[in-house]
Amino acid sequence: MGTSPNAEHVLTLDCPEAPGIVHAVSRFLLEHGSDIIDNQQFGERRDGHFFMRVHFATLGGENTTESLRRDFDAVAAPFAMRWRLEPISTRRRVLIMVSRYGHCLNDLLYRARSGDLPIDVVAVVSNHRDHEALVAWHGIPFFHVPVTAANKPEAEARLLEVIDSFDVDLVVLARYMQVLSDGLCTRLAGRMINIHHSFLPSFKGAKPYHQAHDRGVKLVGATAHYVTADLDEGPIIAQEVIDADHRHTPDDLAAIGRDAESAALARAVRWHCEGRVFVQGRRTVVLR
């Protein structure tokens, strides 16, 4: 190419497996003067489904994105593609929900502030006020929405008001310790990520790290997944595992768990916001 490309985009797509998909996408990019920077694809033979993520650069001005979208629609239609094409610079608008454990919240706020995550944290919602000062220091609106058995419908309605008013792309449950209604989970399907320790379902309820210590566990981990109406059983996005041994006290295991939870959640948020995660039934395909 004679001139350096000045517009980078990411194209993500999935569709039923069929001959010619890669050829059609590559021809489209070539015809539009694009240079592929990175391409990842996966064909799920068992389900007969195809997934693709292409990072490419092309010449063009501010109208390039809309032009590419308009032209790609003709490529996507014959293959029944679900697809998305966005500038690489796109930043997701994220709302974080938290209760009293602040490690995941603090980690996400730091990563967003430092530019490590391609997100803008636009609001934080909590059923407690413990982290209001921290959120205010970051200059982010904080909403205290108490939840009881009696006011749960009203609390969720208030949450949806905040989500709509801030045009939120993704909701992150950063150790938010309230069970959400089936209706809310359905409404935010594919747009809400949760984190929990790896001991579920073996060690439920209070003091899971004490239970794990009593059983002599040798691994501590965390699972980040999309939220569904099935509690803690949504499609898994990322997991983190850290070794443990007999020397670790229950408090040590809890500290290790906090590290694992923060790492797994940040990774899941990154992959989601970079367009690397595809939900296929009860599982995900992550093109890393």
C-alpha positions in Angstrom: 0.0 0.0 0.0 1.4 3.3 -1.0 0.1 5.3 2.0 0.1 4.2 5.6 -3.4 3.0 6.6 -5.1 5.4 9.0 -8.2 3.6 10.1 -8.1 0.3 12.0 -11.2 -1.8 12.6 -12.3 -5.1 14.1 -14.7 -7.4 12.3 -16.3 -10.2 14.3 -18.7 -12.7 12.9 -20.2 -16.1 13.4 -22.5 -18.2 11.2 -23.3 -21.8 10.2 -20.3 -23.5 8.7 -20.2 -23.3 4.9 -17.6 -23.3 2.1 -16.4 -19.9 1.0 -16.7 -17.8 4.2 -13.0 -16.9 4.6 -12.8 -16.3 0.8 -15.8 -13.9 0.9 -14.4 -11.9 3.9 -10.9 -11.8 2.5 -12.2 -10.6 -0.9 -14.2 -7.9 0.7 -11.2 -6.6 2.6 -9.0 -6.7 -0.5 -11.6 -4.9 -2.6 -11.7 -2.2 0.1 -8.0 -1.7 0.2 -7.6 -3.2 3.6 -4.5 -4.8 5.2 -5.1 -7.6 7.7 -3.2 -7.1 10.9 -4.5 -10.1 12.8 -7.0 -12.9 11.9 -8.3 -15.7 14.1 -11.0 -18.2 13.2 -12.5 -21.4 14.5 -14.8 -23.9 12.9 -16.8 -25.9 15.5 -17.2 -29.2 13.6 -19.5 -30.8 16.2 -22.1 -27.9 15.9 -21.3 -27.0 12.4 -20.7 -23.3 13.3 -17.9 -20.9 12.3 -16.4 -18.0 14.2 -14.0 -15.3 13.0 -12.3 -12.1 14.3 -10.3 -9.9 11.9 -8.3 -6.8 12.9 -7.5 -4.8 9.8 -6.4 -1.4 8.6 -7.7 0.6 5.7 -7.5 4.0 4.2 -10.3 6.4 4.8 -11.8 9.3 6.7 -14.5 9.6 9.3 -17.1 8.0 7.1 -15.1 4.8 6.6 -16.8 2.8 9.3 -20.3 3.3 8.0 -19.2 2.7 4.4 -17.6 -0.6 5.4 -20.7 -1.7 7.3 -23.0 -0.9 4.5 -20.9 -2.8 2.0 -20.3 -5.8 4.2 -24.0 -6.4 4.7 -24.1 -7.9 1.2 -21.3 -10.3 2.1 -22.9 -11.3 5.4 -26.5 -12.0 4.2 -25.8 -15.2 2.1 -24.1 -16.8 5.0 -26.6 -15.7 7.7 -23.8 -14.0 9.6 -24.2 -12.4 13.0 -21.5 -9.7 12.7 -20.1 -6.5 14.1 -17.6 -4.0 12.6 -16.2 -1.3 14.7 -13.1 1.0 15.0 -10.4 -0.5 17.1 -10.5 2.5 19.3 -14.1 1.8 20.4 -14.4 1.8 24.2 -17.3 0.1 25.9 -19.4 1.9 28.4 -19.3 -0.2 31.6 -21.4 -0.1 34.8 -19.9 -1.9 37.8 -22.0 -3.4 40.6 -20.4 -4.1 43.9 -21.3 -4.9 47.5 -18.8 -4.9 50.3 -15.8 -6.7 48.9 -13.9 -4.1 46.9 -10.9 -5.9 45.4 -12.4 -6.5 41.9 -13.9 -3.0 41.8 -10.6 -1.4 42.7 -8.7 -3.5 40.1 -11.1 -2.6 37.3 -11.1 1.1 38.2 -7.3 1.1 38.2 -7.1 -0.7 34.9 -9.6 1.6 33.3 -7.9 4.7 34.6 -4.5 3.5 33.4 -5.7 2.6 30.0 -5.1 -1.1 30.5 -8.7 -1.9 29.7 -10.6 -0.5 26.6 -13.5 0.6 28.8 -15.1 3.7 30.2 -16.5 3.1 33.7 -19.6 5.4 33.5 -21.2 4.5 36.8 -21.0 2.3 39.9 -24.1 0.8 41.7 -23.9 -0.7 45.1 -26.3 -1.9 47.8 -23.8 -0.5 50.4 -21.9 2.8 50.7 -18.5 1.2 51.6 -16.8 2.2 48.3 -18.5 5.5 47.6 -15.4 7.6 48.5 -13.2 5.4 46.2 -15.6 5.8 43.3 -15.8 9.5 43.9 -12.0 9.8 43.8 -12.1 8.3 40.3 -14.7 10.9 39.3 -17.3 8.3 38.6 -21.0 8.7 39.5 -22.0 6.4 42.5 -25.5 5.1 43.0 -26.5 3.6 46.4 -29.4 1.2 45.7 -30.3 -0.7 48.8 -31.9 -4.1 48.3 -34.2 -6.0 50.6 -36.7 -8.8 49.9 -39.5 -6.2 50.0 -38.0 -3.6 47.6 -36.2 -5.9 45.1 -38.4 -5.1 42.1 -38.0 -1.3 42.8 -34.3 -1.7 43.2 -33.9 -3.5 39.9 -36.1 -0.9 38.2 -33.8 1.8 39.5 -30.8 -0.2 38.2 -32.3 -0.3 34.8 -32.9 3.4 34.9 -29.2 4.0 35.5 -28.2 1.5 32.8 -30.5 3.3 30.3 -29.5 6.8 31.3 -25.8 6.1 30.9 -26.2 4.1 27.7 -24.4 1.2 29.2 -22.9 -1.5 27.0 -21.8 -3.9 29.7 -22.7 -4.6 33.4 -19.9 -6.1 35.5 -20.8 -7.8 38.8 -17.6 -7.2 40.8 -18.6 -9.3 43.8 -22.1 -8.0 43.9 -23.7 -10.2 46.5 -27.4 -10.1 45.5 -29.3 -12.6 43.3 -30.8 -10.9 40.3 -34.3 -11.7 39.0 -34.8 -14.0 36.0 -36.3 -11.1 34.1 -33.3 -8.8 34.7 -30.9 -11.6 33.7 -32.9 -12.2 30.5 -33.0 -8.5 29.6 -29.2 -8.2 30.0 -28.3 -11.5 28.4 -24.8 -11.3 26.9 -24.3 -7.9 28.5 -23.6 -8.9 32.1 -20.5 -10.6 33.5 -20.1 -12.1 37.0 -17.2 -13.4 39.1 -17.2 -16.1 41.8 -14.7 -18.3 43.5 -13.9 -21.7 42.1 -15.2 -23.7 45.0 -18.7 -23.7 43.7 -20.7 -25.9 43.8 -18.6 -27.9 46.3 -18.3 -25.3 49.1 -21.5 -23.2 49.1 -22.7 -20.6 51.6 -20.7 -18.8 54.3 -16.9 -19.1 54.7 -16.1 -21.2 51.6 -12.3 -20.7 52.2 -12.6 -22.2 55.6 -14.5 -25.1 54.1 -11.8 -25.5 51.5 -9.1 -25.3 54.1 -10.7 -28.1 56.1 -10.7 -30.3 53.0 -7.1 -29.5 52.2 -7.6 -28.0 48.7 -4.5 -27.5 46.6 -5.9 -25.1 44.0 -7.7 -21.8 44.5 -9.4 -20.2 41.5 -12.1 -18.0 40.1 -14.6 -18.2 37.2 -15.9 -15.2 35.2 -19.0 -15.9 33.2 -22.1 -14.3 31.6 -25.0 -14.0 33.9 -28.1 -16.2 33.2 -31.2 -17.1 35.2 -29.3 -20.3 36.2 -27.3 -19.0 39.2 -23.5 -19.1 38.6 -24.0 -21.4 35.7 -23.8 -19.0 32.7 -21.3 -19.5 29.8 -17.8 -19.3 31.1 -15.5 -16.6 29.7 -12.3 -16.9 31.8 -10.9 -18.8 34.7 -7.8 -18.3 36.9 -6.2 -21.0 39.1 -3.4 -20.5 41.7 -1.6 -23.2 43.6 -2.1 -23.6 47.4 -0.8 -26.1 50.0 -1.0 -27.1 53.6 0.8 -24.0 54.8 -2.0 -21.7 53.8 -4.5 -20.6 56.4 -8.1 -19.8 55.5 -7.2 -16.1 55.4 -4.3 -16.9 53.0 -6.7 -18.8 50.8 -9.1 -15.9 50.8 -6.2 -13.5 49.8 -5.2 -15.9 47.0 -8.8 -16.0 46.0 -9.1 -12.2 45.7 -6.1 -12.2 43.3 -7.6 -15.0 41.2 -11.0 -13.2 41.1 -9.5 -9.9 40.1 -7.4 -11.5 37.3 -10.1 -13.6 35.9 -12.7 -10.8 35.9 -10.3 -8.3 34.2 -9.5 -10.9 31.6 -13.1 -11.6 30.9 -14.0 -7.9 30.6 -11.1 -7.3 28.2 -12.0 -10.2 26.0 -15.6 -9.2 25.9 -14.9 -5.6 25.1 -12.3 -6.5 22.4 -14.9 -8.6 20.6 -13.2 -11.9 21.3 -16.1 -13.8 23.0 -18.9 -15.6 21.2 -21.7 -17.3 23.1 -22.7 -20.6 21.6 -25.4 -22.3 23.6 -24.1 -22.9 27.2 -20.4 -22.3 26.3 -18.3 -19.7 24.8 -15.7 -19.5 22.0 -12.9 -17.0 22.9 -10.7 -16.0 20.0 -7.7 -14.8 21.9 
